[in-house]
Amino acid sequence: MLLDLNHGSGAVYGRGDAQPSDAAVITARINMHIDAALLARQRQQVPRDYLGGSRVGEPCARKLVYEITHAPKDRDFDAGILRVFDAGHQFEALSIRWLRLAGFDLRDRGADGEQFGFAAAGGRLRGHADGVIVAGPDVGVRWPALWEHKALGQKSWTDLLKRGLRFSKPIYFAQVQLYMAYLQLEVALLTALNRDTLALHHEAVPFESAEAQRLSDHAAEILRAAEAGELPPRIAQAADFFLCRLCPYATRCWEAPA
């Protein structure tokens, strides 16, 4: 039966509605279902069987070996982080829409409908780009350009503006260098969106062949170690090092032989 709120349904606004004291209970119940669904979806994802180009700049080689050999983690992502990841995809779609509206010919898929990407080392090293800008307004960047997008919180955003991609986000810097090398592009345009204010920041990053070669060699060494069952040295001398405290493999790493 449908309620006609305009003609004698008997509904009276403000009567029988949930009280403020009920809101916390309702919120907890709904979020419990959302979090459970996000975690279930995460568990169903097939683990990568390759080293991702976006991960090669990770400072701890040992962590990368754990990742690509699918070593069990001390802990997995919680639902809050999974919501942030999902939001990042939506913010990326917004930025693509805005750039296209502004006249930038931004392609996020190739003619085959797939993301632009590359595979090297027999498919054991792969990367998928957010897009390529093939033409656009004269803004001081030569097209075509690799396009990468990051959605950042206020603190991370402020640091990026202050120090630039190379020093503020070395993993992202390594990612665009490696992608430019394999996609044969001479410049990358990073678009960073502030999750709190929706402000946009754009940084042109030129290709550095020596850095790209160093990263490619590093990736090859990571893959060699993983295949040989070797663990690279730890990144620190003690488990209380700040990167170790945040690492999901910390217990495994520090209990393993040096």
Backbone hydrogen bonds, N-H to C=O, Kabsch-Sander energy under -0.5 kcal/mol:
donor,donor_aa,acceptor,acceptor_aa,energy
5,L,3,L,-0.9
7,H,4,D,-0.7
9,S,4,D,-0.6
15,R,12,V,-1.8
16,G,14,G,-0.5
22,D,19,Q,-2.1
23,A,19,Q,-0.7
23,A,20,P,-1.0
24,A,20,P,-0.6
26,I,22,D,-2.5
27,T,23,A,-3.0
28,A,24,A,-2.2
29,R,25,V,-2.1
30,I,26,I,-2.7
31,N,27,T,-2.8
32,M,28,A,-1.8
33,H,29,R,-1.4
34,I,30,I,-2.3
35,D,31,N,-3.1
36,A,32,M,-2.0
37,A,33,H,-2.1
38,L,34,I,-2.4
39,L,35,D,-2.5
40,A,36,A,-2.2
41,R,37,A,-2.2
42,Q,38,L,-2.1
43,R,39,L,-2.1
44,Q,40,A,-1.2
45,Q,41,R,-0.6
45,Q,42,Q,-1.0
51,L,124,R,-3.4
52,G,50,Y,-0.6
53,G,126,R,-3.3
55,R,52,G,-2.0
56,V,52,G,-0.6
56,V,53,G,-0.5
58,E,55,R,-2.1
61,A,59,P,-0.8
64,L,60,C,-1.4
65,V,61,A,-1.9
66,Y,62,R,-2.1
67,E,63,K,-2.3
68,I,64,L,-2.5
69,T,65,V,-1.4
70,H,67,E,-1.3
71,A,66,Y,-2.5
74,D,248,P,-4.2
75,R,248,P,-0.5
82,L,78,D,-1.7
83,R,79,A,-2.0
84,V,80,G,-1.6
85,F,81,I,-2.3
86,D,82,L,-2.2
87,A,83,R,-2.5
88,G,84,V,-2.1
89,H,85,F,-1.4
90,Q,86,D,-1.5
91,F,87,A,-2.6
92,E,88,G,-2.1
93,A,89,H,-1.9
94,L,90,Q,-1.8
95,S,91,F,-2.4
96,I,92,E,-2.4
97,R,93,A,-2.0
98,W,94,L,-2.5
99,L,95,S,-2.6
100,R,96,I,-2.3
101,L,97,R,-2.2
102,A,98,W,-1.6
103,G,100,R,-1.6
104,F,99,L,-2.4
105,D,135,A,-3.1
106,L,104,F,-1.7
107,R,105,D,-0.6
107,R,132,V,-3.0
108,D,106,L,-0.6
110,G,114,E,-3.2
113,G,110,G,-1.9
118,F,127,G,-2.0
120,A,125,L,-3.1
123,G,120,A,-0.7
124,R,120,A,-0.5
124,R,121,A,-1.4
125,L,120,A,-2.1
126,R,51,L,-2.0
127,G,118,F,-1.8
129,A,116,F,-2.7
131,G,147,W,-1.1
132,V,107,R,-2.3
133,I,145,A,-2.7
134,V,105,D,-2.5
134,V,132,V,-0.7
135,A,105,D,-0.6
139,V,137,P,-1.1
143,W,141,V,-0.5
145,A,133,I,-2.2
146,L,187,V,-2.2
147,W,131,G,-2.9
148,E,189,L,-2.0
150,K,191,T,-2.2
152,L,150,K,-0.6
152,L,193,L,-2.8
157,W,153,G,-2.8
158,T,154,Q,-2.7
159,D,155,K,-1.9
160,L,156,S,-2.0
161,L,157,W,-2.2
162,K,158,T,-1.8
163,R,159,D,-2.7
164,G,160,L,-2.4
167,F,163,R,-0.5
168,S,164,G,-2.6
169,K,165,L,-2.2
173,F,169,K,-2.4
174,A,170,P,-2.4
175,Q,171,I,-2.0
176,V,172,Y,-2.3
177,Q,173,F,-1.9
178,L,174,A,-2.4
179,Y,175,Q,-2.5
180,M,176,V,-2.5
181,A,177,Q,-1.8
182,Y,178,L,-2.1
183,L,179,Y,-2.5
184,Q,180,M,-0.8
185,L,180,M,-2.1
188,A,205,V,-2.3
189,L,146,L,-3.4
190,L,188,A,-0.6
190,L,203,E,-2.9
191,T,148,E,-2.8
191,T,189,L,-0.5
192,A,190,L,-0.6
192,A,201,H,-3.3
193,L,150,K,-2.7
194,N,199,A,-2.7
195,R,152,L,-3.1
195,R,193,L,-0.7
198,L,194,N,-3.0
201,H,192,A,-2.4
203,E,190,L,-2.3
205,V,188,A,-3.3
207,F,186,E,-2.2
209,S,207,F,-0.5
212,A,208,E,-2.4
213,Q,209,S,-2.3
214,R,210,A,-2.2
215,L,211,E,-2.3
216,S,212,A,-2.3
217,D,213,Q,-2.6
218,H,214,R,-2.2
219,A,215,L,-2.5
220,A,216,S,-2.1
221,E,217,D,-2.0
222,I,218,H,-2.2
223,L,219,A,-2.4
224,R,220,A,-2.2
225,A,221,E,-2.5
226,A,222,I,-2.4
227,E,223,L,-2.3
228,A,224,R,-1.9
229,G,225,A,-0.6
229,G,226,A,-0.8
230,E,225,A,-2.8
241,F,238,A,-1.6
244,C,241,F,-0.5
245,R,241,F,-2.2
246,L,242,F,-1.0
247,C,243,L,-0.5
247,C,244,C,-0.8
250,A,247,C,-1.3
253,C,249,Y,-2.9
254,W,250,A,-2.6
255,E,251,T,-1.3
256,A,252,R,-1.1
